[in-house]
Each structure stands twice: as structure tokens, then as C-alpha cells.
Amino acid sequence: MNTATTADRGSDYAALVKAVRSAGLLDRRLVSYWIRGSLTLAAYAACCVAIVRVGDSWYQLVDALLFGLVWGQVAFLGHDAGHQAIFGHRRANDLLGRLLGNFLVGLSYGWWIDTHNRHHANPNHETRDPDIEDGVLTFTLAQAARRGGPVSRFIARRQAWLFFPLLTLEGISLHVDSVAAVVTGGARSARGGSRRFEGAGLAVHAVLYVGFLLTVMSPEKALAFAAVHQAVWGVYMGCTFAPNHKGMPIIGPDEQFDFLRRQVLTSRNVRGGPFTDFALGGLNYQIEHHLFPNMPRGSLRHAQPLVRAHCAALGVPYCEASLIGSYRAALRHLNAMGAPLRTAAR
């Protein structure tokens, strides 16, 4: 890529930023977040009250399902705070993020920020995006080729079929990774005083969560409640993030793209109306979110026409799909990555 082309492409994003800023779409929306936050926390409190009212009954599993969905909404608020999209000051956003993440859902804010920022810097980059690093699932043929061990290879061969069942463990995985990051200091933003604050938050959350359930219901019902609750939360989070990048182009180690194309070409929007916006926490506008991570959630849909028109003028593909279509694309990619292992097993 020559210097002139790089400079031209850099100005492609600058022109879009100017249009978006002129439209006031980067301005804070405190009233909107105040309403959204109040309703979300009221729903959280209502679930706790409902748990107490239902008492020692197997109907608690219904409460567990609803509570898992509410946790997802709390996590969306924490996500917005992590991107500095709510308040105009970093300290206020970080404090809110730690209260929502560590205390209310048991998720390390510092660990998540560190991981999520690296994803935003290099989405779908084969060696730099932690969201597609070699783990339980395989996202590239190179990862598939490195699979060793019968269990790992079994999962990789059938990962498209196992994707949604595995999401039931995602909530537990988030808790485990959070504790590990705080204990070891693995997250750059969870060290020093913030690390101690986060550790205290996770500890308080665990004690209150377990103590609350055991106070209200018998141990076996508490265990069943926790299992359903964490499974629903994990599936909800996974179903929210899966449509965004899975099945989109993966950037190789030696490939270079300017910021605008790196974000747009690797992201997928999900079509829908107000319910989709609510259910997916605004992340259905994934392209706009990646181009402007600190844009308030309520402004993303207003930015979409500007971004779509800008991409069309530049000849940059702008991917949009239905929710079902996005899942289909993600599963098709996972199935293709597991194909070599299925062929080798015959």
C-alpha cells in the first residue's frame, strides 16, 4: 500500500467523523441513560423481590430465567460505561462500570476492558483479536490444524452443532476468567488500587449471591436456580455477540487495512426495530459501534444512514443481515472450520 493511498484512506474516516460530529451524534445522552439505567436497576431489584416472594419453590426456575435476561441488560450498561459512552469523564464511567460489573454481575470490569479494547483495535485479526484466539472453538483453519487430543478434536469437528449448548457455560467461564485476572493481575487495567477494588467487588458479589439464594431456598433449589440463571445469562451474552463478527472476513497476520476498512469489513449489523435494539443492547449496530466506540447507544441508529452512505460512496461493503441470517452465517463458518477434522476422522 503506497503512501498516497494510505493518506487518502485515512481521510476517508476523518470525513465521516466530521459528519457524525456535526450531527451531534457524539454528544452525551445523560437523560436517555438515566431512564435506561433506572429501569434496568428497577428490573434487577424486582427480580430479587420476586425471588424472596416465591420462596422455597421450584417456580424459582422462572425467576432464574428472567434474572439471567436482566443480567444481560446490566452488562450492556457496563459495556457502554467501559466505552466511555455514558458520562463525559472517565472516572465516572469507570466507577459505574465497576459497580455494575464486579458487584452486580460478578464480572471483572478491568479484565473485560483490557480484552475488549484489544478486540476493538484489531477485530477478527487472526493473531491479535482475543475473541477469536485458539480456545474451545476454532475460528481459522490454522487453529483447526493445531487441534490435539480427542476431546478438543471432537468439539472442533462438531462445533457448529455444539455452539449454542456450549454457550450455557459462557457465564461460568466469564466468572472464572474474571477471578483469575484479578488474582493474578493479568489485566492491565485491574492492578493496584483498582485491582483491590475489583477483588472486593467480586468477593462481595459471590457472598451475597450464594447467601441470598441459600437464605431463600433449599440447597438443591439454590443450585438449580444458579445453574439456570448462569446458563441463560451465558446464552444471552453469546447470542448477542455471535452475530457481530463470526463468519465475517478474518484478517491475516500480514494483511494491512486502514481503520475504517478494518472495522467495517469485519463487522456485521443486524436488521430490526426497537425490540432488536433493546434485546441486543444496541450492538446490532456493530459497524457504527466499531467506528465510534464511545458513541451513546441511542445515537447509533441515527448514525447508520450516514455510515451506510459513506461506505457506499467509497465502495466499501456494508454487511447487514437478519438475526437468523447472522446466526446462520456464524454457524456456517464454524462448520467450515471443523470440516478438515471431520474429513480426517473418516
C-alpha positions as CSV (number, residue, x, y, z in Angstrom):
1,M,0.0,0.0,0.0
2,N,1.6,3.2,-1.1
3,T,1.8,6.4,0.9
4,A,-0.7,8.4,-1.2
5,T,-3.3,5.6,-0.9
6,T,-2.8,5.4,2.9
7,A,-3.2,9.1,3.3
8,D,-6.4,9.1,1.1
9,R,-7.8,6.3,3.1
10,G,-7.0,8.0,6.4
11,S,-9.1,10.9,5.2
12,D,-12.0,8.6,4.5
13,Y,-12.5,8.1,8.2
14,A,-11.8,11.8,9.0
15,A,-14.6,12.9,6.7
16,L,-17.0,10.5,8.4
17,V,-16.0,11.7,11.8
18,K,-16.7,15.3,10.8
19,A,-20.2,14.5,9.5
20,V,-21.1,12.5,12.6
21,R,-19.8,15.1,15.0
22,S,-21.6,17.9,13.1
23,A,-24.8,15.9,13.5
24,G,-24.3,15.9,17.3
25,L,-24.2,12.1,17.4
26,L,-21.1,12.0,19.7
27,D,-22.8,14.2,22.4
28,R,-23.6,12.6,25.7
29,R,-27.2,11.4,26.2
30,L,-27.4,11.6,30.0
31,V,-31.2,11.7,30.2
32,S,-31.6,8.7,28.0
33,Y,-29.1,6.7,30.1
34,W,-30.7,7.9,33.3
35,I,-34.0,6.5,32.2
36,R,-32.4,3.3,30.8
37,G,-30.3,2.7,33.9
38,S,-33.2,3.4,36.3
39,L,-35.4,0.9,34.5
40,T,-32.7,-1.7,34.4
41,L,-31.8,-1.4,38.0
42,A,-35.5,-1.5,38.9
43,A,-35.9,-4.7,37.0
44,Y,-32.8,-6.1,38.9
45,A,-34.4,-5.2,42.2
46,A,-37.8,-6.6,41.1
47,C,-36.2,-9.9,40.3
48,C,-34.7,-10.0,43.8
49,V,-38.0,-9.2,45.4
50,A,-39.7,-11.9,43.3
51,I,-37.2,-14.4,44.4
52,V,-38.0,-13.6,48.1
53,R,-41.7,-13.7,47.4
54,V,-41.6,-17.1,45.6
55,G,-39.6,-18.6,48.4
56,D,-38.6,-22.3,48.6
57,S,-40.4,-23.4,45.4
58,W,-39.4,-24.9,42.0
59,Y,-41.1,-21.9,40.4
60,Q,-37.8,-20.1,41.2
61,L,-36.6,-21.5,37.9
62,V,-38.8,-19.0,36.2
63,D,-37.2,-16.2,38.2
64,A,-33.8,-17.6,37.3
65,L,-34.6,-17.3,33.6
66,L,-35.8,-13.7,34.0
67,F,-32.9,-12.8,36.2
68,G,-30.5,-14.1,33.5
69,L,-32.0,-11.7,30.9
70,V,-31.9,-8.8,33.3
71,W,-28.2,-9.5,34.0
72,G,-27.7,-9.2,30.3
73,Q,-29.2,-5.7,30.3
74,V,-27.0,-4.7,33.3
75,A,-24.0,-6.0,31.3
76,F,-24.9,-3.8,28.4
77,L,-24.9,-0.7,30.6
78,G,-21.4,-1.8,31.9
79,H,-20.3,-2.2,28.2
80,D,-21.4,1.4,27.5
81,A,-19.6,2.7,30.6
82,G,-16.5,0.8,29.5
83,H,-16.5,2.6,26.2
84,Q,-16.9,6.0,28.0
85,A,-20.3,6.4,26.2
86,I,-22.3,7.5,29.3
87,F,-20.6,10.3,31.2
88,G,-18.1,12.9,29.9
89,H,-15.5,11.9,32.5
90,R,-13.5,8.6,32.5
91,R,-13.6,8.3,36.3
92,A,-17.4,8.4,36.4
93,N,-17.7,5.8,33.6
94,D,-15.1,3.5,35.2
95,L,-16.8,3.7,38.7
96,L,-20.2,2.9,37.2
97,G,-18.7,0.1,35.1
98,R,-17.0,-1.5,38.2
99,L,-20.2,-1.2,40.3
100,L,-22.3,-2.8,37.5
101,G,-19.7,-5.4,36.5
102,N,-18.0,-6.5,39.7
103,F,-20.7,-6.0,42.2
104,L,-24.0,-6.8,40.3
105,V,-22.9,-9.5,37.8
106,G,-19.6,-10.7,39.1
107,L,-17.6,-9.8,36.0
108,S,-14.2,-8.1,36.3
109,Y,-14.5,-4.7,34.7
110,G,-10.8,-4.3,34.3
111,W,-10.2,-7.6,32.7
112,W,-13.1,-7.1,30.3
113,I,-11.9,-3.6,29.3
114,D,-8.4,-4.9,28.6
115,T,-9.7,-7.8,26.5
116,H,-12.4,-5.8,24.8
117,N,-10.2,-2.9,23.8
118,R,-7.8,-5.3,22.1
119,H,-10.7,-6.8,20.2
120,H,-11.8,-3.3,19.1
121,A,-8.3,-2.4,17.9
122,N,-8.0,-5.5,15.7
123,P,-11.4,-7.1,15.1
124,N,-11.2,-10.6,13.5
125,H,-7.4,-10.3,13.3
126,E,-6.0,-13.8,13.2
127,T,-3.3,-13.2,15.8
128,R,-4.4,-10.0,17.7
129,D,-8.1,-10.4,18.4
130,P,-8.7,-12.2,21.7
131,D,-12.2,-13.0,20.7
132,I,-11.0,-15.4,18.0
133,E,-7.9,-16.8,19.7
134,D,-7.4,-20.5,19.9
135,G,-9.7,-21.8,22.6
136,V,-12.7,-24.1,22.9
137,L,-13.8,-23.2,19.4
138,T,-11.7,-22.9,16.3
139,F,-12.1,-19.9,14.0
140,T,-9.4,-20.5,11.4
141,L,-8.0,-23.5,9.5
142,A,-4.7,-22.9,11.2
143,Q,-6.3,-23.3,14.6
144,A,-8.1,-26.5,13.4
145,A,-4.8,-28.0,12.2
146,R,-3.3,-27.5,15.7
147,R,-6.0,-29.3,17.5
148,G,-4.7,-32.2,19.6
149,G,-6.4,-34.5,22.0
150,P,-9.7,-36.5,21.4
151,V,-11.9,-34.0,23.3
152,S,-10.6,-30.9,21.6
153,R,-10.8,-32.5,18.2
154,F,-14.3,-33.9,18.9
155,I,-15.6,-30.4,19.8
156,A,-13.9,-28.8,16.8
157,R,-15.4,-31.3,14.4
158,R,-18.9,-30.6,15.7
159,Q,-18.6,-27.1,16.9
160,A,-21.4,-25.7,14.7
161,W,-23.8,-28.1,16.5
162,L,-22.3,-27.6,19.9
163,F,-22.1,-23.8,19.7
164,F,-25.4,-22.9,21.4
165,P,-25.1,-25.7,24.0
166,L,-21.6,-24.5,24.9
167,L,-22.9,-21.0,25.5
168,T,-24.7,-22.3,28.6
169,L,-21.2,-22.5,30.1
170,E,-20.2,-19.0,29.0
171,G,-21.5,-17.3,32.2
172,I,-19.4,-19.6,34.4
173,S,-16.4,-19.0,32.1
174,L,-16.7,-15.2,32.5
175,H,-16.7,-15.6,36.3
176,V,-13.7,-17.9,36.3
177,D,-11.7,-15.6,33.9
178,S,-12.6,-12.6,36.0
179,V,-11.4,-14.1,39.2
180,A,-8.2,-15.4,37.5
181,A,-7.4,-11.9,36.1
182,V,-7.9,-10.1,39.4
183,V,-6.0,-12.7,41.4
184,T,-3.0,-12.8,39.0
185,G,-3.2,-9.1,38.0
186,G,-3.4,-10.3,34.4
187,A,-5.5,-7.4,33.2
188,R,-3.5,-4.2,32.7
189,S,-6.5,-2.1,34.0
190,A,-7.1,-4.3,37.1
191,R,-4.0,-3.5,39.0
192,G,-3.1,-1.5,42.1
193,G,-6.0,0.1,43.9
194,S,-8.5,-0.8,41.1
195,R,-7.4,-4.4,41.4
196,R,-8.2,-4.4,45.1
197,F,-11.5,-2.7,44.5
198,E,-12.4,-5.2,41.8
199,G,-11.4,-8.1,44.0
200,A,-13.5,-6.8,46.8
201,G,-16.4,-6.4,44.4
202,L,-16.2,-9.9,43.1
203,A,-15.9,-11.3,46.7
204,V,-19.0,-9.3,47.9
205,H,-20.9,-10.4,44.8
206,A,-20.2,-14.0,45.4
207,V,-21.0,-13.9,49.1
208,L,-24.3,-12.0,48.5
209,Y,-25.3,-14.2,45.6
210,V,-24.7,-17.5,47.3
211,G,-26.0,-16.3,50.7
212,F,-29.1,-14.8,49.2
213,L,-30.1,-18.0,47.4
214,L,-29.4,-20.2,50.4
215,T,-31.4,-17.9,52.7
216,V,-34.5,-18.0,50.4
217,M,-34.5,-21.6,49.2
218,S,-33.1,-25.1,49.9
219,P,-29.6,-26.0,48.7
220,E,-30.9,-28.2,45.8
221,K,-33.2,-25.4,44.6
222,A,-30.5,-22.8,45.0
223,L,-28.1,-25.0,42.9
224,A,-30.8,-25.4,40.2
225,F,-31.5,-21.7,40.3
226,A,-27.9,-20.8,39.8
227,A,-27.5,-23.3,37.0
228,V,-30.4,-22.0,35.0
229,H,-29.6,-18.4,35.8
230,Q,-25.9,-18.6,34.7
231,A,-26.9,-20.7,31.6
232,V,-29.5,-18.1,30.5
233,W,-27.0,-15.3,31.1
234,G,-24.3,-17.1,29.1
235,V,-26.6,-17.9,26.2
236,Y,-27.9,-14.3,26.2
237,M,-24.4,-12.8,26.1
238,G,-23.3,-15.3,23.4
239,C,-26.3,-14.8,21.2
240,T,-25.7,-11.0,21.5
241,F,-22.1,-11.1,20.4
242,A,-22.1,-14.0,18.0
243,P,-23.8,-12.1,15.1
244,N,-21.3,-9.3,15.2
245,H,-18.1,-10.8,13.6
246,K,-18.4,-14.5,13.4
247,G,-18.4,-15.5,9.7
248,M,-17.0,-12.2,8.6
249,P,-13.6,-11.9,6.9
250,I,-10.6,-12.7,9.1
251,I,-7.6,-10.5,8.7
252,G,-4.3,-12.5,8.3
253,P,-1.1,-11.7,10.2
254,D,0.4,-9.8,7.3
255,E,-2.6,-8.0,6.0
256,Q,-2.9,-4.3,6.5
257,F,-6.1,-2.2,6.4
258,D,-6.8,1.4,7.4
259,F,-9.0,2.0,10.4
260,L,-12.3,2.5,8.6
261,R,-12.0,-0.7,6.4
262,R,-10.6,-2.7,9.3
263,Q,-13.8,-2.0,11.3
264,V,-16.4,-2.1,8.6
265,L,-15.2,-5.2,6.6
266,T,-15.0,-7.4,9.7
267,S,-18.4,-6.3,11.3
268,R,-22.0,-7.2,10.6
269,N,-25.1,-5.3,11.5
270,V,-28.4,-7.0,12.4
271,R,-31.6,-5.6,11.0
272,G,-34.6,-5.0,13.2
273,G,-36.6,-2.4,15.0
274,P,-36.8,-1.1,18.6
275,F,-37.1,-4.6,20.1
276,T,-33.9,-5.7,18.4
277,D,-32.2,-2.6,19.6
278,F,-33.3,-3.3,23.1
279,A,-32.6,-7.1,23.1
280,L,-29.1,-6.7,21.6
281,G,-28.2,-3.6,23.6
282,G,-27.6,-1.5,20.5
283,L,-24.8,-3.9,19.4
284,N,-26.9,-4.7,16.3
285,Y,-25.4,-1.5,15.0
286,Q,-22.0,-3.2,15.2
287,I,-20.4,-1.3,12.3
288,E,-21.3,2.1,13.8
289,H,-20.2,0.9,17.2
290,H,-16.8,-0.2,16.0
291,L,-16.3,3.0,14.1
292,F,-17.4,5.1,17.1
293,P,-17.0,3.0,20.3
294,N,-17.8,6.0,22.6
295,M,-21.0,6.9,20.8
296,P,-24.0,6.7,23.1
297,R,-26.2,3.8,22.4
298,G,-29.2,5.9,21.4
299,S,-27.2,7.7,18.7
300,L,-26.1,4.5,16.8
301,R,-29.3,4.1,14.8
302,H,-29.1,7.8,13.7
303,A,-25.5,7.3,12.6
304,Q,-26.3,4.3,10.5
305,P,-27.6,6.2,7.4
306,L,-24.5,8.4,7.4
307,V,-22.2,5.5,7.7
308,R,-24.0,3.4,5.1
309,A,-24.0,6.2,2.6
310,H,-20.3,7.0,3.3
311,C,-19.4,3.3,2.7
312,A,-21.4,3.2,-0.5
313,A,-19.6,6.3,-1.8
314,L,-16.3,4.7,-1.1
315,G,-17.3,1.3,-2.5
316,V,-16.7,-0.4,0.9
317,P,-19.1,-3.4,1.5
318,Y,-21.6,-2.7,4.3
319,C,-22.9,-6.0,5.7
320,E,-26.3,-6.2,7.2
321,A,-28.4,-9.4,7.9
322,S,-31.4,-10.5,9.8
323,L,-30.8,-12.0,13.3
324,I,-31.5,-15.5,12.0
325,G,-29.3,-14.9,8.9
326,S,-26.4,-13.7,11.1
327,Y,-26.6,-16.9,13.2
328,R,-26.7,-18.9,10.1
329,A,-23.6,-17.2,8.7
330,A,-21.7,-17.7,12.0
331,L,-22.7,-21.4,12.2
332,R,-21.8,-21.9,8.6
333,H,-18.3,-20.5,9.3
334,L,-17.8,-22.7,12.4
335,N,-18.9,-25.8,10.4
336,A,-16.5,-25.0,7.6
337,M,-13.6,-24.6,10.1
338,G,-14.3,-28.0,11.5
339,A,-14.6,-29.7,8.1
340,P,-10.9,-30.7,7.8
341,L,-11.1,-32.5,11.1
342,R,-14.3,-34.4,10.1
343,T,-12.6,-35.4,6.8
344,A,-9.5,-36.7,8.7
345,A,-11.7,-38.7,11.1
346,R,-13.2,-40.8,8.3
